[in-house]
């Protein structure tokens, strides 16, 4: 990590990406993040398992988008600290020439951007440091337009981060608007529908300086308004196209919905 990045980190406040990193066993976190993680796990012990399941769902979504949907361009919002395999490793394993743009606002993620940018020789990856709540900045970034051709279909992946955005619907609409027909949207998003303890979890995150907004099934479905929602629809994330023979997670350890839709 460079000194400039370290100086820009507010060590007194937890960050969702670093809390996620700590719970998954990573080392790129600080005392505030570890304290927030401990409080979150006390509020809902199933959180760690749910996070692991979310990673597995991201891998399945990325693989499906690259294979079945034939997408070779990806815009990943709220990337987080690299945890292999990353999205580009999954999709470039299918299509070596696939292109991926990662977006995050945590200086630690920027410090690890080199790992995010190491792809196949035929493909290309880029990293944009931006807050997902500023879609105009993301869409205007030169690296976005140098890496992706927005005249062709793009997969917008927004995995496990929309619960930290007050206006998730507005964000999605702005990011999808310039994307070509045939583009896809993939979402995982926290809810209290599946694990009522998530209400305490959200309150704990919020008290620690990370406002969390839980959405109902209807609210998650509304995020796909104007798009063609694909089978199996908006479902508990462990039910989104599980691999044949793969054990299905205990419902009590899942607190997120998942869904994928295409742009007409």
N, C-alpha and C positions, 0 to 999 in steps of 0.2 A: 504494500500500500504506500502511496506517495505521501509526503508530509502535507501537501496542500489538501489532499482528501481528508486526512486525519483532522486537520484544523477545522474543517467545515462540518464535522460531525458534532451534534449536540449530545454530549455524553449524559446529560441529565434527563433526557427524554427517550422513552422506548420507541422503536420503529418496527412496524409490522413485519418487514422483511427479516430483520435481525431476530425478532421473537420466533418467527417461523424457523430460522436457521438454528437457533438454540434448541428448540423442541425436537428438531430432526437430527440433533447430534452434531451440529456444526460448531465451528470455533470463531466465527466472525460476528461477535456480539459483545455487549458491554453489560455492566451491572444493572443498569436500568432495564435492559432487554431481558436479562435473566430473572429479575424480580417480577417483571410483567408476565413472563412465561410461567413462573411458579404460581402466581396468583391465578392465571388462566387455567392451569391444570388443576388447581384446587377447586375452581368453580365448575370445571367439567373434565374429569380425568380421561374421557374419551377423545380429547382433542388431539393427542399425539397420533392415535390410530387413524383418526379422520384425516389428518394431514398426510400421512403415508398413502392412504387411499386416494386422496386428491392427486398426489404425484402420479399414481398409477393411471388414474383417469386421464390426466393430461397426456401421458404417453399414448394411451389408446386413441384419444381424440386426434392427436397429431399424426399418428400412423394412419388412421382412417381418412383424414383429410388429404394426406399425401397419396394414399393408394386408391381408395374408393372414389373420392371426390376429384382426384387428379390435380390438387393444388400444389404449386411449386413456389409460392410466395407467401410469407407469413409476417404479420405484424403482432408482436407479443407485448401486451401492456402490463406493467407491474411485474417485471421479470423475476425480481428477487435475486438473492445470492446464488451463484451457480451450484447446482447439485446434479451431477451426472446420472443418467444421460439428460442433457439439456434438450430443448425443443429442436435446435438445429441438428443435433446428433441423431435424433429420431427421424426427422424428415429427410435429411441428406443421406441417411442409410437406405432410404427408399429411392430418392431422386438426388443423386450427387450434385446436380446443378441447382438445387433449391436455394432460395434466397430468404434470409431471415433478418428482420430488424427488431431488436430488443429495446424496450423503453422502461426506465426506472428513475427514481429521484433520490435514491440512497447513495451517498458518496462511496460507501463500501462496495456496492454493486459496480460502480464505476471503476473502483480499484481492481475489481476482478474481471473487467471487461475483456481483458486479453483471453481469458478462458472462454468467454462467450463468443469471441471472434475467431476462434480456431476451428474452422470448418474444413470441408473438402476442397481440394484445389479447384474443382469445377464449379463450386457454389460460392456464395458470398454471404457474409454476416456483417451487421453494423449495430452500433449501440448509440442510442440517443438518451442523454440525461435530461429528463423532463418529468414534470408532475402530471400524472394521468388526468388530473382535474383541469389541465390546460390543453385541451385537444388541439386548439389552434396552433400552439407552439409545436406540437408533435407533427401535425400535418404540414407545417411550413418548413420543417427541418430539412436542410440540404441532403443529409445522409439518407433520409427516407426516400427522396426522389432519385438519388444516385443509385440506390440499391433495388428498389421495387418499381415496377412499371404499373402504375395505377390504372392504366387502360386495360390491363388484364386482371383476372380474378386474384384476389388476395384473401387469405384466411386471417381474420382478426381474432386472436385468442386473448381472452380476459379471464385468467384463471385465479380464483380465490382472492380477488382484490376488490371487487365491486361492493363488498360489504363495508369498505372503508370510504365510500363515496356517497354523499347525500343525494345527489341528482344522477343516479346511475342511468336512468332512461335518456336524459339529455346528453350525457357523455357518449353512450352507444350510438345515438342518432347522429351526432356530429362526426364520429369516427367512421361510421358506415357510409355516410352520404357521398363522399368522393370515390368510394370503391366501385369497381366495375360490376355489372351484372355477372352472376356466377360466383361472386365472392361469398365467403362463409363467415359466420360468427359462432365462436365456441365459448361457452361460459360455464364456470362453476361459481356458486354463490351461497353464502351461509344463510340458514333459516332456523327458526325455532320450531317449525312444523315437525321435524324429525327427532329432535332432541330438545325438549323443553328447557334443559339446563343451559342451553345456549343463551337464554335471556340473562342469566347470571354471568355467563361468559362475556356477552356483549357489554354489560355494565362494568365488568372488571377491565376490559380493554379500554373503555371510555374513560374510566377513572385514571387510568395510567397514561392518558394523553393520546390515545388512538381511538377516536370515535368509531363505533361499529354500528352499522344499520342492518338489521336482519330483515329479510323479505319472505313473504308468503309465496306459496306456489303460484297464485294468481299474479302477484307482482313480478315474479321471475318470468312467467310466461309473457307478461306485457312487454318485457325488454326485447322480445322478438317481434314486436308489432311491425307489420309491413314486410316481414321476411317469411319464407316458407320453412316452418319448423319441421325438422326431419325426425324420422323414427329413431328412438322410441319416445320422442317428445321431451318435455321437462320431467325428469325423474330423479329420485335419490341417486347420487352420483355413482354408487356401486352397482346400479342397475343400467348404467349407460354402456351398452354393447360390451358386456363382460366377455373375456376370452373363453372359448369352449373349455370346459373342465376346470376353470378357475374357481376357487372357493369364493362364495359370496359372503361379504362381510356381515357381521352382526349389525342389525339395523340400529342398535343402541350406540354404535361407535361412528355414526355418520350424521353430519349436520349440514350437508350441502346438497343443493340441487345441481344438475348438469343438463345442458342442452346444446344442440347445434342446429343452425338454420342456414339457409342459402338465400342470397339476394336475387330476386327475379330479374 
